[in-house]
Amino acid sequence: LAGHRAPLPLADVDAVRVFLVDVQAALRTRTALRFRLCGAGGAALVCCTTLRVFDSRGRLRQVKQAYRAITAAEYDEALLRHPASCPLAVMGDPRPGRALLADARADAAETLGGLA
């Protein structure tokens, strides 16, 4: 991931949710979003911290992102204290961390085309 050699392993529906919440925060210099990654190796909950650097004219000059694995309990704490930092919940999926991890395989099988 660090070398931009692989896409982030997000379920289709999760990717849309994360993208929409991230767009809403596009003018903030710092955001921290908590969500689930799920790929062939399994699922994990992460906190993605994004730092945006703007120039004197307000143009975006640089974006840095750091991912940190979090526990289901940390996710649940954020869900209670800072629900806006959990894009899955913001966009209608209020499941706690353990449920997100348990349901990852089934959720990854859902595609955007299948929802239409």
Contacts in CASP RR format, 6 or more apart in sequence:
PFRMAT RR
TARGET T0000
AUTHOR 0000-0000-0000
METHOD contacts of the structure
MODEL  1
LAGHRAPLPLADVDAVRVFLVDVQAALRTRTALRFRLCGAGGAALVCCTT
LRVFDSRGRLRQVKQAYRAITAAEYDEALLRHPASCPLAVMGDPRPGRAL
LADARADAAETLGGLA
1 8 0 8 1.000
1 67 0 8 1.000
8 15 0 8 1.000
8 37 0 8 1.000
9 37 0 8 1.000
9 38 0 8 1.000
9 39 0 8 1.000
9 40 0 8 1.000
10 18 0 8 1.000
10 35 0 8 1.000
10 36 0 8 1.000
10 37 0 8 1.000
10 38 0 8 1.000
11 36 0 8 1.000
11 38 0 8 1.000
11 104 0 8 1.000
11 107 0 8 1.000
11 108 0 8 1.000
11 110 0 8 1.000
12 110 0 8 1.000
12 111 0 8 1.000
12 112 0 8 1.000
12 113 0 8 1.000
13 107 0 8 1.000
13 110 0 8 1.000
13 112 0 8 1.000
13 115 0 8 1.000
14 35 0 8 1.000
14 36 0 8 1.000
14 38 0 8 1.000
14 87 0 8 1.000
14 88 0 8 1.000
14 107 0 8 1.000
16 91 0 8 1.000
16 112 0 8 1.000
17 35 0 8 1.000
17 87 0 8 1.000
17 88 0 8 1.000
17 90 0 8 1.000
17 91 0 8 1.000
17 92 0 8 1.000
17 93 0 8 1.000
18 33 0 8 1.000
18 35 0 8 1.000
18 87 0 8 1.000
18 88 0 8 1.000
20 87 0 8 1.000
20 91 0 8 1.000
21 33 0 8 1.000
21 84 0 8 1.000
21 87 0 8 1.000
21 90 0 8 1.000
21 91 0 8 1.000
22 31 0 8 1.000
22 33 0 8 1.000
22 50 0 8 1.000
22 87 0 8 1.000
25 31 0 8 1.000
25 33 0 8 1.000
25 50 0 8 1.000
26 52 0 8 1.000
28 52 0 8 1.000
29 51 0 8 1.000
29 52 0 8 1.000
29 53 0 8 1.000
29 54 0 8 1.000
30 49 0 8 1.000
30 50 0 8 1.000
30 51 0 8 1.000
30 52 0 8 1.000
31 49 0 8 1.000
31 50 0 8 1.000
31 85 0 8 1.000
32 47 0 8 1.000
32 48 0 8 1.000
32 49 0 8 1.000
32 50 0 8 1.000
32 85 0 8 1.000
33 47 0 8 1.000
33 48 0 8 1.000
33 50 0 8 1.000
33 85 0 8 1.000
33 86 0 8 1.000
33 87 0 8 1.000
34 45 0 8 1.000
34 46 0 8 1.000
34 47 0 8 1.000
34 48 0 8 1.000
34 70 0 8 1.000
34 74 0 8 1.000
34 75 0 8 1.000
34 78 0 8 1.000
34 79 0 8 1.000
34 85 0 8 1.000
34 86 0 8 1.000
35 45 0 8 1.000
35 46 0 8 1.000
35 48 0 8 1.000
35 86 0 8 1.000
35 87 0 8 1.000
35 88 0 8 1.000
36 43 0 8 1.000
36 44 0 8 1.000
36 45 0 8 1.000
36 46 0 8 1.000
36 88 0 8 1.000
36 97 0 8 1.000
36 100 0 8 1.000
36 101 0 8 1.000
36 104 0 8 1.000
37 43 0 8 1.000
37 44 0 8 1.000
37 45 0 8 1.000
37 46 0 8 1.000
38 44 0 8 1.000
38 104 0 8 1.000
38 105 0 8 1.000
38 107 0 8 1.000
38 108 0 8 1.000
39 104 0 8 1.000
39 108 0 8 1.000
42 104 0 8 1.000
42 105 0 8 1.000
43 100 0 8 1.000
43 101 0 8 1.000
43 104 0 8 1.000
43 105 0 8 1.000
44 69 0 8 1.000
44 101 0 8 1.000
45 69 0 8 1.000
45 70 0 8 1.000
45 71 0 8 1.000
45 72 0 8 1.000
45 74 0 8 1.000
45 75 0 8 1.000
45 97 0 8 1.000
45 100 0 8 1.000
45 101 0 8 1.000
46 67 0 8 1.000
46 68 0 8 1.000
46 69 0 8 1.000
46 70 0 8 1.000
47 67 0 8 1.000
47 68 0 8 1.000
47 70 0 8 1.000
47 74 0 8 1.000
47 78 0 8 1.000
48 65 0 8 1.000
48 66 0 8 1.000
48 67 0 8 1.000
49 65 0 8 1.000
49 66 0 8 1.000
49 68 0 8 1.000
50 63 0 8 1.000
50 64 0 8 1.000
50 65 0 8 1.000
51 63 0 8 1.000
51 64 0 8 1.000
51 65 0 8 1.000
52 60 0 8 1.000
52 62 0 8 1.000
52 63 0 8 1.000
53 60 0 8 1.000
53 61 0 8 1.000
53 62 0 8 1.000
53 63 0 8 1.000
53 64 0 8 1.000
54 60 0 8 1.000
54 61 0 8 1.000
55 61 0 8 1.000
70 78 0 8 1.000
72 96 0 8 1.000
72 97 0 8 1.000
72 98 0 8 1.000
72 100 0 8 1.000
72 101 0 8 1.000
75 86 0 8 1.000
75 96 0 8 1.000
75 97 0 8 1.000
75 100 0 8 1.000
76 96 0 8 1.000
76 97 0 8 1.000
78 85 0 8 1.000
78 86 0 8 1.000
79 86 0 8 1.000
79 89 0 8 1.000
79 94 0 8 1.000
79 96 0 8 1.000
79 97 0 8 1.000
83 89 0 8 1.000
83 90 0 8 1.000
84 90 0 8 1.000
88 95 0 8 1.000
88 100 0 8 1.000
93 100 0 8 1.000
95 103 0 8 1.000
100 107 0 8 1.000
END
